[in-house]
Amino acid sequence: MEAFLNTLSNIFGTFGSGIIIPVILFVLAKAMGVDTKKAFNSALLCGVGLTGFNLVINSYMGVIAPVVQSMVDNAGVNLPTLDTGWQSTSIIAYSTTVGVLFIGVAIALQIILFLVGYTDVFMASDLWNNYSFMVWGSMLYALTKNMWLAMALMVVQLFYILLFSEMCAVRWGTYYEYDGCCMTAPHHLEAFPFAVLMDWILTKLGFNKIKINAAALQKKLGLLGEPMMIGLFVGLLIGLIGNAPFLFGENALSAWGTALGAAINTAAIMAVFPKVASIFASAFTSLSDAYKARAAESAKDRRWFLSVNDACGYGETNTLVTGVILIPIMLLLSFVLPGNQILPMADLCALPYMVEVFVCISNGNIAKSLVMGAIWFSLGLIITSQLAPTFTQVAVEAGFQLPQAGVNVCSFGILCHPLMCALFYAFYSQNIVIIAVVVAIYIALYLWFRPNKQKVYDYLENNAAAYTVEA
């Protein structure tokens, strides 16, 4: 058993999402009756898309991270916990015994729950993102040394995410134009209840009257409203602030070069990512066609949703614009939030992933999405600051090399999420009453949702339709 787990851990750690997800996609495509040539082409496009995402993000981080660090140094802010990014976090998760054990449990649960009709979401098609559960379980085990408690936490988190994913499935699939698909990344879906509540509050406050989305900006501002130009201005702002003390000194040439480099690289992200996203999205065309064919032939007339990677939504224009604008906002907030010890850095580029739920629920309303993201991620920064030493301990035990002694590490994109933190703390308390309440809340939500599915879908679609902007 131990040898099997070690092998599984080595496979996930060695090949990563760029290979694991295409293989899973190929197997799924064949299982759904797609011919081998199309199935292989879909898998290849998926792998190329994911690799393209990583190449672009890693290249951008090489440019923007030093500018952000310079901005922090200039501000004299002491934030002792560094954001090392979701990539390193996923590697750490797949390197822990608890995490690898959970993979087997997750695969079995996600398939069985779908086959028996407990959920209409086939989550196993995005197997890679299970690492988000594994991080929380690994931290709980590091603190309690209780394997059963850690496994129970991850299973309860999985059940919550499956429920939220199914609730959000029609809205996400409609907005991002992936018919019959949904997104199940735990670190994004956990914000679903908050997004629905905040959308209602912001609508009451008149935010639907703020006609700000990418199409409206481009129409009103012309060239200045294009996403590429927005990226240029935001990147230039970050670059100028980061190099402010040197712009007119003896190193002025170098400072201006760095600032302009940040500007053009941010513009490039806005221009290139949608093109990479279109490659990635085309990988699911065959699956979508097969899904429609099966749905039409099904005597049971069951409506189900295929989980796709969160990268499918990254390149959508309003999502990308919201995420890029949030970069300087979240950086500034991290400086002033009382109790925060985390410096967002590596995962700043992941903000377009992180706002997908906000953007789709608000139907592309950038003003709403910015407010939702700023509030939710700020709460996450404050809460997760207390967990940084524990995550650092798990990372070191998994073989992660710290940037420098005495510095804690975390992932802004994976850990700074209030609901996942709340579930973690409920199980960390080891209080049977608190844990029972958490489970009871899930059961109540599930039992309410099953007979009211269509009402939920209609409510979200009607709310979304209330906000439209003429292109």
C-alpha positions in Angstrom: 0.0 0.0 0.0 2.8 2.4 0.9 4.6 1.6 -2.3 1.4 2.4 -4.3 0.9 5.7 -2.5 4.5 6.7 -3.1 4.2 5.8 -6.8 1.0 7.8 -7.0 2.6 10.8 -5.3 5.6 10.6 -7.7 3.3 10.5 -10.7 1.4 13.6 -9.7 4.5 15.4 -8.5 6.5 14.6 -11.6 4.0 15.1 -14.4 1.9 17.9 -13.1 -1.4 19.2 -14.4 -0.1 19.7 -17.9 0.0 15.9 -18.4 -2.3 14.5 -15.8 -5.4 16.5 -16.9 -5.0 15.7 -20.7 -4.7 12.0 -19.8 -7.9 12.1 -17.8 -9.6 14.1 -20.6 -8.6 11.4 -23.1 -10.0 8.6 -21.0 -13.2 10.5 -20.4 -13.6 11.3 -24.1 -13.2 7.6 -25.0 -15.7 6.6 -22.3 -18.2 9.0 -23.8 -17.8 7.5 -27.3 -15.5 10.1 -28.9 -13.3 8.5 -31.6 -9.6 8.1 -30.8 -8.3 10.8 -33.2 -10.7 13.4 -31.7 -10.0 12.3 -28.2 -6.3 12.5 -28.6 -6.6 15.9 -30.3 -8.7 17.2 -27.4 -6.1 15.9 -24.9 -3.3 17.5 -26.8 -5.1 20.9 -27.0 -5.7 20.7 -23.3 -2.1 20.0 -22.6 -0.9 22.8 -24.9 -3.4 25.2 -23.4 -2.3 24.4 -19.8 1.3 24.6 -20.7 0.7 27.9 -22.4 -1.0 29.3 -19.3 2.0 28.3 -17.2 4.5 29.7 -19.7 2.7 33.1 -19.8 2.1 33.4 -16.1 5.7 32.3 -15.2 7.1 34.8 -17.7 4.9 37.6 -16.3 5.8 36.7 -12.7 9.5 37.1 -13.6 8.8 40.7 -14.6 6.2 41.8 -12.1 7.5 40.1 -8.9 10.7 42.3 -8.6 8.5 45.4 -9.2 6.1 44.3 -6.5 9.0 43.6 -4.1 10.5 47.0 -4.8 7.1 48.6 -4.1 7.0 46.8 -0.7 10.6 47.8 0.1 9.8 51.4 -0.7 6.8 51.4 1.5 8.7 50.0 4.4 6.0 47.4 5.1 6.8 44.4 7.2 4.9 41.4 5.9 6.8 38.3 7.0 4.8 35.7 5.1 5.6 35.4 1.4 3.2 34.2 -1.3 5.0 31.4 -3.2 2.1 30.7 -5.5 -0.4 27.9 -6.2 2.2 25.9 -8.3 4.5 25.3 -5.3 1.4 24.6 -3.1 0.1 21.9 -5.4 3.5 20.2 -5.4 3.6 20.3 -1.6 0.0 18.9 -1.4 0.9 15.9 -3.6 4.1 15.3 -1.5 2.3 14.6 1.8 1.0 11.2 2.9 -2.3 12.7 3.9 -2.8 14.3 0.6 -1.9 11.2 -1.4 -4.3 9.1 0.7 -7.1 11.5 0.0 -6.6 11.2 -3.8 -7.9 7.6 -3.7 -10.8 8.6 -1.5 -11.6 11.6 -3.7 -11.6 9.6 -7.0 -13.9 7.0 -5.5 -16.3 9.5 -3.9 -16.5 11.8 -6.9 -17.3 8.9 -9.3 -19.7 7.0 -6.9 -21.6 10.1 -5.9 -22.1 10.9 -9.6 -23.1 7.4 -10.7 -25.7 6.9 -7.9 -27.2 10.4 -8.7 -26.3 12.0 -5.4 -24.7 14.8 -7.5 -25.1 15.8 -11.2 -21.5 17.1 -11.3 -18.8 14.7 -12.6 -15.9 16.3 -10.6 -13.4 13.5 -11.4 -12.7 15.1 -14.8 -10.8 17.9 -12.9 -8.9 15.6 -10.6 -5.9 17.9 -10.4 -7.6 20.6 -8.3 -8.1 18.1 -5.5 -4.8 19.4 -4.2 -6.7 22.3 -2.7 -8.4 20.0 -0.3 -5.2 18.2 0.4 -3.4 21.3 1.6 -6.0 21.8 4.3 -6.0 18.2 5.4 -2.2 18.2 5.5 -2.2 21.3 7.8 -4.8 19.8 10.1 -2.8 16.6 10.4 0.4 18.6 11.1 -1.4 20.3 14.0 -3.4 17.3 15.4 -1.6 14.2 14.2 -5.1 12.8 13.7 -5.4 11.1 10.3 -9.1 10.4 10.6 -9.9 14.1 11.5 -7.8 15.3 8.5 -9.6 12.9 6.2 -13.0 14.0 7.5 -12.2 17.6 7.0 -11.3 17.0 3.3 -14.4 14.9 2.7 -16.7 17.6 4.2 -15.0 20.3 2.1 -15.5 18.1 -1.0 -19.2 17.7 -0.3 -19.6 21.5 0.2 -17.8 22.2 -3.1 -19.8 19.6 -5.0 -23.0 21.3 -3.8 -21.8 24.8 -4.6 -20.5 23.7 -8.0 -23.9 22.2 -8.9 -25.7 25.3 -7.7 -23.4 27.5 -9.9 -23.1 25.1 -12.8 -25.7 26.6 -15.2 -24.7 30.2 -14.5 -21.0 29.4 -14.9 -21.5 27.4 -18.1 -23.8 30.0 -19.6 -21.6 32.9 -18.9 -18.3 31.3 -20.0 -20.1 29.5 -22.9 -19.3 25.9 -21.9 -22.5 24.1 -22.5 -23.0 21.2 -20.0 -19.8 22.1 -18.1 -19.1 23.5 -14.7 -16.1 24.5 -12.6 -15.2 22.7 -9.4 -11.9 24.3 -8.2 -12.4 24.4 -4.4 -10.5 27.6 -3.9 -12.9 29.4 -6.2 -16.3 27.7 -5.6 -16.1 28.3 -1.8 -17.0 32.0 -2.4 -20.3 31.1 -4.1 -22.7 31.8 -1.2 -20.9 35.1 -0.5 -21.1 36.0 -4.2 -24.8 35.4 -4.4 -25.5 37.4 -1.2 -23.2 40.3 -2.2 -24.7 40.4 -5.7 -28.1 40.9 -4.1 -26.8 43.6 -1.7 -24.9 45.5 -4.4 -27.9 45.3 -6.7 -30.0 47.0 -3.9 -27.3 49.6 -3.7 -27.6 50.5 -7.3 -24.6 48.7 -8.8 -26.6 47.5 -11.8 -26.8 51.1 -12.9 -23.0 51.1 -13.2 -22.6 50.0 -16.8 -18.9 48.9 -16.5 -17.8 45.9 -18.4 -15.1 45.3 -21.0 -17.5 45.9 -23.9 -18.9 49.1 -22.5 -15.4 50.5 -21.7 -14.2 49.7 -25.2 -17.3 51.4 -26.7 -17.0 54.5 -24.6 -13.3 54.9 -24.6 -12.3 53.4 -27.9 -8.7 52.2 -27.9 -8.3 53.4 -24.3 -11.0 51.0 -23.2 -9.5 47.8 -24.7 -8.3 45.2 -22.2 -4.8 45.5 -23.6 -4.7 49.2 -22.9 -6.2 48.7 -19.4 -3.3 46.2 -18.8 -0.8 48.8 -20.0 -2.1 51.5 -17.6 -2.3 49.1 -14.6 1.1 47.7 -15.3 2.6 51.2 -15.7 1.0 52.3 -12.4 2.6 49.3 -10.6 5.9 50.0 -12.3 5.9 53.7 -11.5 5.0 53.1 -7.8 7.6 50.3 -7.5 10.3 52.5 -8.9 9.2 55.9 -7.6 12.4 56.7 -5.7 14.6 56.1 -8.7 12.7 57.7 -11.6 14.7 60.9 -11.5 18.0 59.8 -9.9 21.2 58.5 -11.4 19.5 55.1 -12.0 16.5 56.8 -13.8 17.1 55.0 -17.1 17.0 51.6 -15.4 14.0 52.5 -13.3 12.0 53.8 -16.3 13.0 50.6 -18.3 11.6 48.5 -15.4 8.4 50.5 -15.2 7.7 50.4 -18.9 8.6 46.7 -18.9 5.9 46.0 -16.3 3.4 48.0 -18.4 4.1 46.2 -21.7 4.1 42.8 -20.0 0.8 43.4 -18.3 -0.6 44.5 -21.7 0.8 41.3 -23.2 -1.0 39.2 -20.5 -4.3 40.9 -21.5 -3.7 40.3 -25.2 -2.2 36.8 -25.1 -4.2 35.0 -22.4 -7.5 35.1 -24.3 -5.8 33.4 -27.3 -4.3 30.7 -25.1 -7.7 30.3 -23.4 -9.3 29.7 -26.8 -6.9 26.9 -27.5 -7.6 25.4 -24.1 -11.4 25.8 -24.6 -11.3 24.0 -28.0 -10.1 20.9 -26.2 -13.6 20.4 -24.7 -15.6 20.7 -28.0 -15.6 17.0 -28.6 -16.7 16.3 -25.1 -19.4 18.9 -25.3 -20.7 17.4 -28.5 -20.6 13.9 -27.0 -22.4 15.2 -23.9 -25.2 16.7 -26.1 -25.6 13.4 -28.0 -25.8 11.3 -24.9 -28.2 13.8 -23.3 -30.5 13.6 -26.3 -30.5 9.7 -26.3 -30.8 9.3 -22.5 -34.1 7.8 -21.5 -33.6 9.1 -18.0 -33.3 12.7 -19.3 -30.7 13.5 -16.7 -29.0 16.8 -16.8 -25.4 16.6 -15.6 -22.3 18.7 -15.7 -18.8 17.9 -16.7 -16.2 19.6 -14.5 -13.6 21.5 -16.5 -10.4 23.2 -15.3 -10.7 26.8 -14.0 -8.3 27.9 -16.8 -11.4 27.8 -19.1 -12.6 31.1 -17.6 -9.3 32.9 -17.2 -9.2 34.5 -20.6 -12.8 35.9 -20.7 -12.4 39.6 -21.1 -14.4 40.9 -18.0 -12.7 38.2 -15.9 -9.2 39.2 -17.1 -9.9 42.9 -16.6 -11.3 42.5 -13.1 -8.3 40.3 -12.1 -5.7 42.7 -13.4 -7.3 45.7 -11.8 -7.4 43.8 -8.5 -3.6 43.3 -8.5 -2.7 46.8 -7.2 -5.9 46.9 -5.1 -5.1 43.7 -3.2 -1.5 44.7 -2.9 -2.4 48.1 -1.3 -5.0 46.4 1.0 -2.4 43.9 2.2 -0.3 46.9 3.4 -3.0 48.5 5.5 -5.2 45.6 6.7 -4.9 45.2 10.5 -3.6 41.7 11.4 -2.5 40.8 7.9 1.0 39.3 7.6 0.8 38.0 4.0 2.5 39.7 1.1 0.6 38.6 -2.1 3.1 38.1 -4.9 3.3 34.9 -6.9 -0.5 34.5 -7.0 -1.3 38.0 -8.0 -1.4 36.8 -11.6 -4.0 34.2 -10.5 -6.5 36.8 -9.6 -8.5 36.3 -12.9 -8.9 32.7 -11.8 -10.0 33.8 -8.3 -12.8 36.1 -9.5 -14.6 33.7 -11.9 -17.5 33.1 -9.5 -17.9 36.8 -8.8 -17.8 37.7 -12.5 -20.3 35.0 -13.7 -22.8 35.6 -10.8 -22.7 39.4 -11.6 -22.9 38.7 -15.4 -19.7 40.5 -16.1 -20.3 43.6 -13.9 -16.7 44.7 -13.2 -17.8 47.1 -10.4 -19.6 44.4 -8.5 -16.8 41.9 -9.1 -14.1 44.3 -7.8 -16.0 45.0 -4.6 -16.7 41.3 -4.0 -13.1 40.3 -4.6 -11.6 43.0 -2.5 -13.8 42.2 0.5 -13.5 38.4 0.3 -9.8 38.2 -0.3 -9.1 40.8 2.4 -10.9 38.6 4.9 -8.9 35.6 3.6 -5.6 37.5 4.1 -6.4 38.3 7.7 -7.7 34.8 8.6 -4.9 32.9 6.8 -2.2 35.0 8.4 -2.6 32.9 11.5 -2.1 29.6 9.5 1.1 30.6 7.8 3.5 29.0 10.3 1.5 25.7 10.0 1.6 25.7 6.2 5.3 26.5 6.4 5.9 23.5 8.6 4.0 21.3 6.2 6.0 22.7 3.3 9.3 22.1 5.0 8.4 18.5 5.9 7.5 18.0 2.2 10.9 19.2 1.1 10.2 22.8 0.2 13.2 25.1 0.4 12.3 28.3 2.2 13.5 31.6 0.5 15.3 32.5 3.7 15.4 31.4 7.3 12.7 32.8 9.6 10.3 33.6 6.8 6.9 31.9 6.5 5.3 31.0 3.1 1.8 30.4 1.9 -0.3 30.6 -1.3 -2.6 33.7 -1.6 -4.6 32.0 -4.3 -5.2 28.7 -2.5 -5.3 29.6 1.3 -6.9 33.0 1.5 -10.5 31.9 1.3 -12.7 32.4 4.4 -15.1 29.5 4.0 -12.3 26.9 3.6 -10.6 28.5 6.6 -13.9 28.3 8.6 -14.3 24.6 7.8 -10.6 24.0 8.8 -11.0 25.8 12.1 -14.2 23.9 12.8 -12.4 20.6 12.6 -9.3 22.0 14.3 -11.4 22.8 17.3 -12.1 19.0 17.6 -15.3 20.1 19.2 -18.0 17.5 18.3 -20.8 20.1 18.5 -19.1 22.6 16.2 -18.3 19.8 13.7 -21.8 18.5 13.9 -23.2 22.0 13.1 -20.9 22.3 10.1 -22.2 18.9 8.8 -25.8 19.8 9.6 -25.6 23.0 7.7 -24.4 21.1 4.6 -27.2 18.5 5.0 -29.8 21.2 5.3 -28.5 23.0 2.2 -28.4 19.8 0.2 -31.9 18.7 1.2 -33.2 22.2 0.3 -31.4 22.3 -3.1 -32.4 19.0 -4.5 -36.1 19.8 -5.0 -35.4 23.4 -5.7 -32.7 23.1 -8.4 -34.5 24.8 -11.2 -35.6 27.6 -8.9 -31.9 28.2 -8.0 -30.9 28.2 -11.7 -33.8 30.5 -12.7 -33.0 32.9 -9.8 -29.3 33.2 -10.8 -30.2 33.6 -14.5 -32.9 36.2 -13.9 -30.5 38.2 -11.7 -27.8 38.0 -14.4 -30.3 39.1 -17.1 -31.1 42.2 -15.0 -27.6 43.4 -15.7 -26.8 43.8 -19.4 -24.7 46.3 -21.2 -25.1 47.0 -24.9 -21.9 46.3 -26.8 
